[in-house]
Amino acid sequence: MNKSELISQIADSADISKKEAGNALQAFMAAVTDTTKKGDKLTLIGFGTFSKSERSARIGRNPQTGKEIKIPAKKVVKFKVGKKLAEAVN
């Protein structure tokens, strides 16, 4: 499913226009981005939790040459699945 298909599904499920569904999705994505950027967690009970984590620098290996490379530290967004979503998928 891509973004436009998701917007269509949201519009159909919520009985709203695709424009309103698109705006709602944009607002949700902005809220997740702003919250994790600040280092806070965004928790949706039963669905999951978005959080920011720091990945430390490490040594990796180029699979084509086998040569060691330095991978710099960086910040990443993590998503931990909630219980209801995990049960729904299984």
Phi, psi and omega in degrees: 000135177254182186298316182293325176293322177296317179299317178298317180294319178297316180299316179293316182293321184267358181055050177231172180286161178295327178296315179295320178295320178297319178295319179296318179295318177299318180296319178297314181296323177294320179296317178297315181298310182297318182294313181289328178299323178285347181095005179273164176262147173243113184247126173246102186308129180087336181262305179161181182229130174262134178210161178260140181223153177256130177259124183286160177294148181206170177260128177243186181224131176289119184293337181281319184255340183081359182286141178288142176227152178268125177257119184288159176292149176202164178263137181228157176263133178246150175232123177253122184292137176280164185298314182295319179294317180298318179291324180293327181284326181279000000 
